[in-house]
Amino acid sequence: MLHPIELLAPRRLGTGFRWVMASSWTTNLADGLVLAAGPLLVASRTEDAFLVALAATVQWLPPLVFGLWAGALTDRLDRRRLVITVDVVRALVVGLLATAVVLDAAPIALVLVALFLLGTAETFADNASQTLVPMLVERDDLAAANQRIQAGFLTINQMAAPPIGAAMFAAAQATPFATYGVLVLAGAVLVSRLQLPPHGRAKHERTHIRADIAEGVRWAWRHPAVRTLVLTIFIFNVTFGAAWSVLVLYAQQRLGLGDVGFGVITTVQAVGGLLGTAMYGWLTRRVSLANLMRIGLIIETLTHLALALTTTAWVALVVFFVFGAHAFVWGTTSVTVRQRAVPTALQGRVGSVNLVGVFGGLVIGSGVGGVLAQHYGVTAPFWFAFAGSAVFVVAIWGQLRHVAHSDEQAHPLDDDTGTAAPHETTLTAPHHDVDEP
């Protein structure tokens, strides 16, 4: 019988990967607590739909503003030190916020500023973190490594932590934020144990940072599959962001769910995501890649329609479960494909182009969602998301052939062993994954 550590992180993936995985799981626990506690803190300070949506916007705006710069710095600097530094900054910011909450000195304006600062720090931390695995793991083992990172993200960040964070918030509002600070510092300590190889830039090489950014953008644009995925991510995050920016109000006012019930929504989506991830190998053996993507986008469109129509909590939870399976069926291998396609020295910059696509759509969508909810009610963003998604499915339909015909092909995960299965192609689109591991 294999040792539990060997099952979680096989020896062939290396000691360095074990440190990365431990750090990822620890910080995902931290992020998951605040995933529920953050919106609840905002909702406890205001019932204004526009301000609630603005809270989502200020967290989604930093990757759009700073994402390309984060990518360039990731490719310029020591990636390990960059992750550690930013994690310390995150802990300091959330520590100050927790103190303000305890002292009852955290008005909505202060909460919004803190969320913006956290979003900015996470932009740099997440971009740099995604480049660590391909520096430590052999190319043929990237799928297995990312499966384990993604499994931790699903089970911890999306499933276990949000209801815990909501329960902590209900008991004492500052508790989930203080716990976040401790966990993020622990993640920094784990990353500090890494020894990374050089990532392609010679010490004497000097270029302007704008030239570095331009190089990454050009590479992503000229790669047909990467370009198509970024466009798809951007388009569908506009509609997703509109609906999800007011999700806490939707859950409270439309479904009648309390604080803990709101956290359960994320858990239900994660359960669906685990099912989708487990079935990924089975699905790709029976459905072509392009058709799998098309089916997923249709599911997303119908998700918005179902949520706009229902007022019953259990029906909505079933919808969230199906949506979770759709959203995460691509998540396990999405990072793997980009890691295999992109040269090591460009990992940060091309990843940042994807990040800008993700959050660019979310920022635009959250602004639209806030205005619609304020003027027409909490279901209006979901009607917009349904109509917009339907139009976008038609618009993007033909472009998906670039993904299906990509020269860079990854191997889907074998659903029994968790290893790469030969002779099958996978390429995935992690749209509305705002915290990719």
KABELWO-V500816 format. One record per pair of residues at least 4 apart in sequence whose C-alpha atoms are under 8 Angstrom apart, sorted by sequence separation. I is the first residue (numbers start at 0). J is the second residue. D is the distance in Angstrom with one decimal. If there is no record, write none. Layout:
# KABELWO-V500816
<<I,J,D> <I,J,D>>
This chain:
# KABELWO-V500816
<<1,5,6.2> <2,6,6.5> <3,7,6.2> <4,8,5.8> <5,9,4.4> <8,12,6.7> <9,13,7.5> <10,14,7.2> <12,16,6.1> <13,17,6.8> <14,18,6.6> <15,19,6.4> <16,20,6.0> <17,21,6.1> <18,22,6.1> <19,23,6.0> <20,24,6.1> <21,25,6.1> <22,26,6.1> <23,27,5.9> <24,28,6.2> <25,29,6.6> <26,30,6.1> <27,31,5.9> <28,32,6.4> <29,33,6.8> <30,34,6.0> <31,35,7.0> <32,36,6.2> <33,37,5.1> <34,38,7.3> <35,39,6.5> <36,40,6.0> <37,41,6.4> <38,42,6.1> <39,43,6.1> <40,44,6.5> <41,45,6.3> <42,46,5.9> <46,50,7.8> <47,51,6.3> <48,52,6.2> <49,53,6.0> <50,54,6.2> <51,55,7.0> <52,56,6.4> <53,57,6.2> <54,58,6.6> <55,59,6.2> <56,60,5.7> <57,61,7.2> <59,63,7.2> <60,64,6.3> <61,65,5.6> <62,66,4.3> <63,67,7.9> <65,69,6.0> <66,70,6.3> <67,71,6.3> <68,72,6.2> <69,73,6.0> <70,74,6.4> <71,75,6.3> <72,76,5.7> <73,77,7.4> <74,78,7.7> <77,81,6.2> <78,82,6.3> <79,83,6.4> <80,84,6.0> <81,85,6.2> <82,86,6.1> <83,87,6.4> <84,88,6.5> <85,89,6.2> <86,90,6.3> <87,91,6.3> <88,92,6.3> <89,93,6.2> <90,94,5.9> <91,95,6.3> <92,96,6.4> <93,97,6.1> <94,98,6.3> <95,99,6.3> <96,100,6.2> <97,101,6.3> <98,102,6.3> <99,103,6.0> <100,104,5.9> <105,109,5.7> <106,110,6.4> <107,111,6.1> <108,112,6.4> <109,113,6.2> <110,114,6.2> <111,115,6.2> <112,116,6.3> <113,117,6.2> <114,118,6.0> <115,119,6.2> <116,120,6.3> <117,121,6.0> <118,122,6.2> <119,123,7.0> <120,124,6.3> <121,125,5.7> <122,126,6.2> <123,127,6.2> <124,128,6.0> <125,129,6.2> <126,130,7.1> <127,131,7.1> <128,132,7.9> <130,134,6.9> <131,135,6.5> <132,136,5.9> <133,137,7.1> <136,140,6.3> <137,141,6.5> <140,144,6.2> <141,145,6.0> <142,146,6.0> <143,147,6.6> <144,148,6.5> <145,149,5.9> <146,150,6.0> <147,151,6.3> <148,152,6.3> <149,153,6.2> <150,154,6.1> <151,155,5.6> <152,156,5.0> <153,157,5.0> <154,158,4.9> <155,159,4.9> <156,160,5.5> <157,161,6.5> <158,162,7.8> <159,163,6.8> <160,164,5.9> <161,165,6.1> <162,166,6.0> <163,167,6.0> <164,168,6.1> <165,169,6.2> <166,170,6.3> <167,171,6.0> <168,172,4.2> <173,177,6.3> <174,178,6.1> <175,179,6.1> <176,180,6.5> <177,181,6.7> <178,182,6.3> <179,183,6.1> <180,184,6.3> <181,185,6.3> <182,186,6.3> <183,187,6.4> <184,188,6.4> <185,189,6.4> <186,190,6.4> <187,191,6.2> <188,192,7.1> <189,193,7.8> <200,204,6.8> <206,210,6.7> <207,211,6.6> <208,212,6.3> <209,213,6.1> <210,214,6.2> <211,215,6.5> <212,216,6.3> <213,217,6.1> <214,218,6.2> <215,219,6.3> <216,220,6.1> <217,221,6.1> <218,222,6.3> <222,226,5.9> <223,227,6.1> <224,228,6.2> <225,229,6.2> <226,230,6.3> <227,231,6.1> <228,232,6.0> <229,233,6.1> <230,234,6.2> <231,235,6.1> <232,236,6.0> <233,237,6.6> <234,238,7.4> <235,239,6.1> <236,240,5.4> <237,241,6.3> <238,242,6.6> <239,243,6.0> <240,244,5.6> <241,245,7.5> <242,246,6.6> <245,249,6.2> <246,250,6.0> <247,251,6.3> <248,252,5.7> <249,253,5.1> <250,254,5.0> <251,255,4.8> <252,256,7.7> <256,260,5.0> <257,261,6.2> <258,262,6.8> <259,263,6.4> <260,264,6.8> <261,265,7.5> <262,266,6.7> <263,267,6.1> <264,268,6.4> <265,269,6.2> <266,270,6.3> <267,271,6.4> <268,272,6.1> <269,273,6.2> <270,274,6.5> <271,275,6.2> <272,276,6.1> <273,277,6.1> <274,278,6.2> <275,279,6.0> <278,282,6.1> <279,283,6.2> <280,284,6.4> <281,285,6.8> <282,286,5.9> <283,287,6.4> <286,290,6.5> <287,291,6.0> <288,292,6.3> <289,293,6.3> <290,294,6.0> <291,295,6.2> <292,296,6.3> <293,297,6.4> <294,298,6.2> <295,299,6.3> <296,300,6.3> <297,301,6.3> <298,302,6.1> <299,303,6.7> <300,304,6.8> <301,305,6.1> <302,306,6.2> <303,307,6.1> <304,308,6.4> <305,309,6.2> <306,310,8.0> <311,315,6.3> <312,316,6.2> <313,317,6.4> <314,318,6.4> <315,319,6.2> <316,320,6.1> <317,321,6.4> <318,322,6.1> <319,323,6.0> <320,324,6.5> <321,325,6.4> <322,326,6.0> <323,327,6.0> <324,328,5.8> <325,329,7.6> <326,330,7.1> <327,331,7.0> <329,333,6.0> <330,334,7.4> <331,335,7.6> <332,336,6.2> <333,337,6.7> <334,338,6.1> <335,339,6.1> <336,340,6.1> <337,341,5.8> <338,342,7.7> <341,345,6.3> <342,346,6.3> <345,349,6.0> <346,350,5.9> <347,351,6.1> <348,352,6.5> <349,353,6.6> <350,354,6.2> <351,355,6.1> <352,356,6.4> <353,357,6.3> <354,358,6.2> <355,359,5.4> <356,360,6.3> <357,361,6.5> <358,362,5.9> <359,363,6.4> <360,364,5.9> <361,365,5.9> <362,366,6.3> <363,367,6.4> <364,368,6.0> <365,369,6.1> <366,370,6.4> <367,371,6.2> <368,372,6.0> <369,373,6.1> <370,374,6.3> <371,375,5.6> <372,376,4.5> <373,377,7.5> <375,379,5.9> <378,382,6.6> <379,383,6.3> <380,384,6.0> <381,385,6.1> <382,386,6.3> <383,387,5.8> <384,388,5.8> <385,389,6.2> <386,390,6.5> <387,391,6.1> <388,392,6.0> <389,393,6.7> <390,394,6.4> <391,395,6.0> <392,396,5.8> <395,399,6.8> <398,402,7.9> <399,403,6.7> <400,404,6.1> <401,405,5.9> <412,416,8.0> <413,417,5.3> <1,6,6.4> <4,9,7.2> <5,10,6.3> <12,17,7.8> <45,50,7.2> <46,51,7.3> <61,66,7.1> <62,67,8.0> <73,78,5.9> <76,81,7.1> <99,104,4.9> <100,105,5.3> <105,110,6.3> <133,138,7.1> <136,141,6.3> <151,156,7.3> <152,157,6.5> <153,158,6.1> <154,159,6.1> <155,160,5.7> <156,161,7.1> <167,172,6.9> <168,173,6.9> <206,211,7.0> <220,225,7.2> <221,226,7.1> <248,253,7.6> <249,254,6.7> <250,255,6.2> <251,256,4.9> <256,261,6.1> <283,288,6.7> <286,291,6.0> <309,314,7.1> <310,315,7.7> <338,343,7.9> <341,346,5.9> <371,376,6.9> <372,377,4.6> <412,417,5.6> <413,418,5.5> <45,51,7.4> <99,105,5.2> <168,174,6.5> <219,225,5.9> <220,226,5.1> <250,256,5.5> <251,257,6.1> <309,315,6.8> <371,377,7.8> <372,378,6.9> <412,418,5.5> <413,419,5.8> <167,174,6.0> <168,175,6.2> <219,226,5.8> <250,257,7.8> <372,379,5.8> <412,419,4.8> <413,420,5.2> <8,16,7.7> <73,81,7.5> <133,141,6.8> <136,144,7.5> <167,175,5.8> <283,291,7.8> <338,346,6.9> <341,349,7.4> <371,379,5.8> <372,380,6.3> <411,419,5.8> <412,420,5.8> <8,17,6.2> <42,51,6.6> <96,105,7.3> <132,141,7.5> <306,315,6.2> <371,380,5.9> <410,419,5.4> <411,420,5.9> <41,51,6.4> <251,261,7.6> <305,315,7.7> <410,420,5.8> <411,421,7.9> <164,175,5.6> <250,261,6.2> <368,379,7.7> <369,380,7.8> <410,421,6.0> <132,144,7.6> <306,318,7.4> <368,380,4.9> <410,422,7.0> <411,423,6.3> <38,51,7.5> <41,54,7.1> <132,145,7.9> <305,318,7.2> <337,350,7.7> <367,380,7.6> <410,423,5.5> <411,424,6.4> <96,110,7.3> <247,261,6.7> <409,423,7.6> <410,424,5.3> <411,425,5.5> <409,424,5.5> <410,425,5.8> <38,54,7.6> <302,318,6.4> <408,424,5.4> <409,425,5.2> <96,113,6.7> <302,319,7.8> <408,425,6.3> <409,426,6.6> <408,426,7.0> <93,113,7.3> <302,322,6.7> <92,113,6.7> <299,322,6.6> <403,426,7.9> <92,116,7.3> <93,117,7.6> <298,322,7.2> <402,426,6.8> <92,117,6.9> <299,325,7.5> <298,325,7.2> <89,117,5.9> <295,325,5.7> <89,120,6.1> <295,326,7.7> <88,120,7.0> <89,121,7.5> <86,120,7.5> <85,120,5.7> <86,121,8.0> <85,121,7.5> <85,123,6.9> <86,124,6.9> <85,124,5.9> <82,123,7.5> <81,123,7.8> <82,124,5.1> <81,124,7.2> <82,127,6.3> <81,127,7.1> <82,128,6.6> <79,127,7.9> <271,319,7.9> <272,320,7.7> <275,323,7.8> <276,324,7.5> <78,127,5.9> <267,316,6.7> <271,320,4.6> <275,324,4.5> <279,328,6.1> <73,123,7.8> <78,128,7.7> <270,320,6.7> <271,321,6.0> <274,324,6.2> <275,325,6.7> <278,328,7.8> <279,329,7.9> <268,319,5.3> <269,320,7.5> <271,322,7.3> <272,323,4.6> <273,324,7.0> <276,327,6.4> <78,130,8.0> <264,316,6.6> <267,319,6.5> <268,320,4.7> <271,323,4.7> <272,324,4.1> <275,327,6.3> <276,328,4.9> <69,122,6.9> <70,123,7.7> <73,126,7.2> <78,131,7.6> <267,320,5.3> <268,321,7.4> <270,323,7.2> <271,324,4.3> <272,325,7.1> <275,328,4.6> <276,329,7.6> <57,111,6.8> <61,115,6.9> <65,119,7.3> <69,123,5.1> <73,127,5.4> <268,322,6.6> <269,323,5.9> <270,324,7.8> <271,325,7.9> <272,326,6.9> <273,327,7.5> <276,330,7.7> <57,112,7.9> <60,115,7.7> <264,319,6.9> <268,323,4.1> <269,324,7.8> <272,327,4.8> <276,331,6.6> <58,114,5.7> <62,118,7.4> <66,122,6.3> <70,126,6.4> <254,310,5.5> <256,312,7.5> <267,323,7.5> <268,324,7.2> <272,328,6.5> <54,111,5.9> <57,114,6.5> <58,115,5.2> <61,118,5.8> <62,119,6.8> <65,122,7.3> <66,123,7.5> <69,126,6.7> <70,127,7.5> <253,310,5.8> <254,311,5.9> <255,312,7.4> <57,115,4.9> <60,118,7.7> <61,119,4.8> <69,127,7.8> <254,312,5.1> <58,117,7.3> <59,118,6.8> <54,114,7.3> <58,118,4.7> <62,122,5.3> <66,126,8.0> <135,195,7.2> <57,118,7.4> <58,119,7.7> <61,122,6.7> <134,195,6.9> <242,303,7.7> <254,315,8.0> <44,106,6.6> <45,107,7.1> <134,196,6.8> <44,107,5.7> <134,198,7.4> <41,107,6.6> <340,407,5.8> <339,407,7.5> <41,110,7.1> <339,409,7.5> <361,431,7.6> <101,172,7.7> <307,378,5.5> <336,407,7.5> <100,172,7.0> <101,173,6.0> <307,379,7.6> <336,408,7.1> <100,173,5.7> <336,409,5.6> <357,430,6.3> <307,381,5.3> <335,409,7.3> <357,431,6.3> <98,173,7.4> <306,381,6.8> <307,382,5.9> <357,432,7.6> <358,433,7.5> <97,173,4.9> <357,433,7.2> <97,174,7.5> <304,381,6.8> <332,409,7.9> <303,381,5.3> <304,382,6.5> <97,176,5.6> <303,382,6.9> <332,411,7.2> <96,176,7.5> <97,177,5.8> <332,412,8.0> <303,384,6.0> <304,385,5.4> <94,176,7.1> <303,385,5.0> <93,176,6.1> <94,177,6.0> <302,385,7.8> <93,177,7.0> <300,384,7.4> <301,385,6.8> <300,385,5.3> <93,179,7.4> <94,180,6.1> <300,386,8.0> <93,180,6.1> <300,388,5.3> <90,179,7.4> <91,180,7.2> <169,258,7.0> <299,388,7.8> <300,389,6.1> <336,425,7.6> <90,180,4.2> <169,259,7.9> <336,426,6.0> <89,180,7.2> <90,181,7.1> <336,427,7.4> <166,258,7.5> <297,389,7.8> <90,183,6.2> <165,258,5.9> <166,259,5.9> <332,425,7.2> <333,426,6.3> <89,183,7.4> <90,184,6.5> <165,259,5.2> <332,426,6.9> <333,427,4.5> <297,392,7.3> <332,427,6.2> <333,428,5.9> <87,183,7.4> <165,261,7.7> <296,392,6.7> <333,429,6.1> <86,183,6.0> <87,184,6.2> <162,259,5.8> <165,262,5.8> <329,426,7.7> <330,427,6.8> <86,184,6.4> <162,260,7.7> <164,262,7.7> <329,427,4.7> <330,428,7.1> <162,261,7.8> <163,262,7.9> <293,392,7.9> <329,428,5.9> <330,429,5.4> <86,186,7.7> <87,187,7.2> <162,262,4.4> <329,429,6.3> <86,187,6.0> <161,262,5.0> <162,263,5.7> <161,263,7.2> <327,429,7.5> <330,432,8.0> <84,187,8.0> <293,396,7.2> <326,429,7.3> <83,187,4.8> <161,265,6.7> <162,266,7.3> <326,430,7.4> <82,187,7.1> <83,188,7.5> <161,266,6.9> <326,431,7.8> <83,190,6.9> <158,265,6.4> <159,266,6.6> <292,399,7.8> <82,190,7.6> <83,191,6.9> <157,265,5.7> <158,266,3.8> <157,266,5.6> <158,267,7.0> <158,268,7.7> <289,399,6.0> <79,190,6.6> <80,191,7.6> <157,268,7.4> <158,269,5.1> <289,400,6.5> <19,131,7.5> <79,191,6.8> <157,269,5.2> <158,270,6.8> <225,337,7.6> <19,132,7.4> <289,402,6.9> <79,193,7.2> <288,402,7.8> <289,403,5.4> <154,269,6.8> <288,403,5.9> <16,132,6.6> <79,195,7.5> <153,269,5.4> <154,270,7.8> <153,270,7.8> <16,135,6.2> <153,272,6.9> <154,273,7.7> <15,135,6.3> <16,136,7.0> <153,273,6.7> <240,360,6.9> <241,361,7.4> <244,364,7.9> <232,353,8.0> <236,357,6.4> <240,361,4.4> <244,365,5.2> <13,135,7.3> <236,358,7.5> <237,359,7.8> <238,360,7.8> <239,361,7.1> <240,362,7.0> <241,363,7.8> <242,364,7.8> <243,365,7.6> <12,135,7.8> <13,136,7.0> <150,273,7.4> <229,352,7.6> <233,356,4.6> <236,359,7.9> <237,360,4.2> <238,361,8.0> <240,363,7.5> <241,364,4.1> <242,365,7.6> <245,368,7.0> <12,136,5.7> <24,148,7.5> <27,151,7.6> <31,155,7.0> <32,156,7.6> <74,198,7.4> <229,353,5.5> <232,356,6.0> <233,357,5.4> <236,360,4.5> <237,361,5.4> <240,364,4.4> <241,365,4.5> <244,368,6.5> <245,369,7.0> <253,377,7.6> <12,137,7.5> <23,148,7.0> <27,152,6.1> <31,156,4.2> <36,161,7.6> <75,200,6.9> <232,357,5.6> <233,358,7.5> <235,360,7.1> <236,361,5.2> <237,362,7.5> <239,364,6.9> <240,365,4.9> <241,366,7.0> <244,369,7.2> <252,377,7.9> <30,156,6.4> <31,157,6.2> <35,161,5.0> <39,165,7.7> <74,200,7.5> <230,356,6.9> <233,359,6.4> <234,360,6.2> <237,363,5.9> <238,364,5.7> <241,367,5.8> <242,368,6.1> <20,147,7.7> <24,151,5.6> <28,155,5.6> <29,156,7.7> <34,161,6.1> <35,162,7.1> <229,356,5.6> <233,360,4.7> <237,364,4.1> <241,368,3.9> <245,372,7.6> <12,140,7.0> <16,144,7.8> <20,148,6.1> <23,151,7.7> <24,152,6.8> <27,155,6.3> <28,156,5.3> <31,159,7.8> <32,160,5.0> <33,161,7.3> <36,164,5.6> <229,357,7.6> <232,360,7.5> <233,361,7.9> <236,364,6.9> <237,365,7.6> <240,368,7.3> <241,369,7.3> <249,377,5.9> <283,411,7.4> <23,152,7.9> <27,156,4.8> <31,160,4.7> <32,161,5.1> <35,164,5.9> <36,165,5.4> <39,168,7.8> <248,377,7.0> <249,378,7.2> <31,161,5.1> <32,162,7.7> <34,164,7.7> <35,165,5.5> <215,345,6.4> <219,349,5.9> <24,155,7.0> <29,160,7.7> <32,163,6.5> <33,164,6.3> <218,349,7.3> <280,411,5.7> <12,144,7.1> <28,160,5.8> <32,164,4.0> <36,168,5.9> <40,172,7.4> <216,348,7.4> <245,377,7.1> <279,411,7.3> <280,412,5.4> <281,413,7.9> <31,164,7.2> <32,165,7.3> <215,348,4.9> <216,349,6.7> <219,352,7.2> <279,412,6.9> <280,413,5.2> <281,414,6.8> <215,349,5.2> <280,414,5.3> <279,414,6.8> <292,427,8.0> <8,144,7.8> <36,172,8.0> <212,348,6.5> <216,352,6.4> <278,414,6.3> <288,424,7.4> <71,208,6.6> <211,348,7.8> <215,352,7.5> <277,414,5.7> <288,425,6.6> <242,380,4.8> <288,426,7.3> <8,147,7.6> <36,175,6.7> <241,380,5.4> <242,381,5.0> <284,423,7.4> <7,147,7.1> <36,176,7.9> <68,208,7.8> <71,211,6.0> <241,381,7.3> <283,423,7.5> <71,212,5.8> <242,383,8.0> <283,424,7.8> <33,175,6.5> <70,212,7.6> <241,383,7.7> <242,384,6.3> <283,425,7.5> <32,175,5.9> <33,176,6.7> <241,384,6.6> <32,176,7.8> <68,212,7.1> <199,343,6.7> <200,344,6.6> <67,212,6.2> <198,343,6.0> <199,344,4.8> <238,383,7.1> <239,384,6.4> <33,179,7.3> <198,344,5.6> <238,384,4.3> <32,179,7.0> <237,384,8.0> <238,385,7.6> <29,178,7.1> <30,179,7.0> <238,387,6.2> <29,179,4.5> <238,388,6.3> <28,179,8.0> <29,180,7.6> <29,182,5.7> <235,388,6.6> <28,182,7.5> <29,183,6.5> <26,182,6.1> <235,391,7.4> <25,182,6.2> <26,183,5.4> <234,391,6.9> <25,183,7.2> <25,185,7.2> <26,186,5.8> <25,186,5.8> <22,185,7.5> <23,186,7.1> <22,186,4.4> <231,395,7.0> <21,186,7.6> <22,187,7.1> <22,189,5.5> <21,189,7.0> <22,190,6.2> <19,189,7.3> <18,189,5.8> <19,190,6.3> <227,398,6.5> <18,190,6.3> <227,399,6.8> <18,192,7.0> <19,193,7.9> <227,401,6.7> <228,402,7.5> <18,193,6.9> <227,402,6.9> <15,192,8.0> <224,401,5.2> <225,402,7.8> <15,193,5.7> <223,401,5.7> <224,402,4.5> <15,194,7.2> <223,402,7.3> <224,403,8.0> <224,404,7.9> <149,330,7.1> <150,331,7.8> <224,405,5.6> <149,331,5.5> <223,405,7.1> <146,331,5.2> <145,331,6.2> <146,332,7.2> <145,332,6.9> <56,244,7.8> <55,244,5.7> <142,331,7.8> <145,334,7.2> <142,332,6.4> <145,335,6.5> <240,431,7.8> <52,244,5.0> <239,431,7.1> <51,244,7.5> <52,245,5.7> <142,335,5.7> <51,245,6.6> <141,335,6.0> <236,430,6.5> <235,430,7.1> <236,431,5.8> <232,428,6.8> <235,431,7.9> <48,245,7.0> <231,428,7.6> <232,429,7.0> <233,430,7.6> <232,430,4.6> <228,427,7.8> <229,428,8.0> <231,430,7.6> <232,431,7.2> <48,248,7.5> <228,428,5.7> <138,339,6.8> <42,247,7.8> <129,334,7.9> <133,338,6.4> <42,248,8.0> <39,247,7.5> <130,338,7.9> <38,247,6.6> <134,343,7.5> <133,343,7.6> <130,343,7.9> <130,346,6.1> <130,347,6.4> <129,347,7.9> <39,258,7.0> <127,347,6.5> <126,347,6.2> <126,350,6.8> <126,351,6.6> <35,261,7.3> <35,262,5.5> <146,412,7.8> <142,410,7.3> <142,411,7.4> <143,412,7.2> <74,344,6.0> <142,412,6.7> <74,345,6.6> <146,417,7.2> <74,346,7.2> <74,347,5.5> <73,347,5.3> <74,348,7.0> <143,417,5.8> <72,347,7.9> <73,348,7.6> <143,418,5.1> <70,346,7.9> <71,347,6.4> <142,418,6.9> <143,419,6.6> <70,347,4.2> <71,348,5.4> <142,419,6.1> <69,347,7.6> <70,348,4.1> <140,418,7.6> <69,348,7.8> <70,349,7.3> <140,419,7.4> <70,350,6.8> <139,419,7.5> <67,348,6.5> <70,351,5.0> <69,351,7.0> <152,435,7.9> <67,351,5.2> <152,436,6.5> <66,351,5.3> <67,352,6.4> <66,352,7.4> <149,436,6.4> <66,354,6.5> <67,355,7.3> <148,436,6.2> <66,355,5.9> <63,354,7.5> <62,354,6.5> <63,355,4.9> <62,355,6.0> <63,356,7.8> <63,358,5.7> <62,358,6.1> <63,359,5.5> <62,359,8.0> <60,358,6.8> <59,358,5.5> <60,359,7.5> <63,362,8.0> <59,359,7.9> <59,361,6.4> <60,362,5.9> <59,362,5.7> <56,361,7.5> <56,362,5.3> <129,435,8.0> <55,362,8.0> <129,436,6.5> <128,436,7.5> <56,365,5.8> <125,434,7.3> <55,365,6.7> <56,366,6.9> <125,435,7.4> <125,436,7.2> <53,365,7.3> <52,365,5.9> <53,366,7.1> <52,366,6.9> <52,368,7.0> <53,369,7.1> <52,369,4.9> <51,369,7.5> <50,369,7.6> <49,369,4.5> <48,369,6.0> <49,370,6.2> <48,370,8.0> <49,372,7.4> <48,372,6.2> <49,373,6.0> <48,373,5.4> <47,373,7.5> <27,436,8.0> <23,436,6.6>>
